[in-house]
């Protein structure tokens, strides 16, 4: 039996339809013929820096170093995702993926008043 990560379980509880859309989207991106899959640790690193998740910063830094990226390239991408060491097309893809995930999160919030309340302590 496959173990479901907690964030997917939560999303599936809140909106099975959105979870299905997210998984289909992830599958589409992972199988895209021209997207450099190394983009994902850079995105995770960038978001972890913004959210101040030190464990995720360290983990994704290790992953990127193991893939052969140097510390300078990694550090430049921390504050500005457009500084990743890829061509302009993949830089734009990284920006779009970050925005698409933000929009998906906002869509989930708009559909679930209880989650919105817990996250933002409104009402």
N, C-alpha and C positions, 0 to 999 in steps of 0.2 A: 504494500500500500504506500502511496506517495504522501509525504508529509507536506501539508499546505503552509506556506509562510504566513505568519499572523496578519501582515498587512493585506494579503490577498484574501484571507478569511474574512477580515473586517469589511473589505470592499465587497466581497460576495454576499455578505449579510445585508449590507446597506443597499446594494444594487447589483444583482446578478447580471443584469444586462450590461452595465458599465464594466463589470469584471470581464465579461466575454469580449466586449469591444477592446478593452485594454490588452488582453492576451492575444487577440487577433492582430492588434497593432504591433505588439512586441514581436510576434512571429514574422510579420511582414517586414519589419525593419531588420531583424536578424538574418533574413534570407535575401535581403536586397543585394544585388550584384555589385553596386558601386560604393556602398557605405563602408567605410573603414571601421571594423568592429572595435578597434582600440579606442574609438570615440567614447564608448560607454564608461570606462574607468575615469576618463577625463571629466565627463559630465558628473559622475558620482562624486569625484573629488571636488569639483567646483561647487556643487550644491552642499556638500559636507562642510566646506569652508564657510559658506554663507550661513548655514544652520549651526555652525560651531560643534560639529560631531567629530571630535578628535580621533576616536577609534576609526571612523570611516576615512578620515583624512590619511591616517597612517596606513590603513589597509590598502587603499587605492594607490597611494604613493609607492608602496612595495610592489603592487601588481604592475604599475607602469615601469618601475625600475627593472623588474624582472623581464619586461618586454623590451628593454633596451633604451628607454627614454632617459635623457639626462636630467639631473636635478634642476637645471636652469629652465628647460622646457616645461617641466612639471610645475615649478613655482610660478612661472609667468601665467599659467592657465588658472591658477587659484582664484584670482580676483576678476579675470576677464576671459570668458570662454573663447573669445575670438583670438586669443593668443595660443590656442592649441597648435602643435606643429603639423598641421595638415593643410591641404590645398583649400582655396576659398570655398569650394563647393561643400566640403566636409565641415568647414567652420560654420557655414550657414546652416547646415543640417543640425549641428550641435545646438545652435541657437533656437532652431525650430523645435527640436525635441524637448528642450527645456520649457519653452512656451507651451507646447502641446500638453505636457504633463501638468503644468500649472493650471491650464484651462480645464483639464480633466478633473483636477482636485476641486476647483471652484464649482464645476458642474455637480460634483458629488455633494459638496456643501449646500448648494442651492436646493438639492433634492432631499436633503435630510436635516430637518430642523434640530433634532436632538444632537447630532454630531456637531452641527454649527454652534449650538449652545455650549457644548462641552469644550470646544476648541477656543471659542472667543468669549465665553462667559457672558453671553448676552442674555437678556431677560432677567 
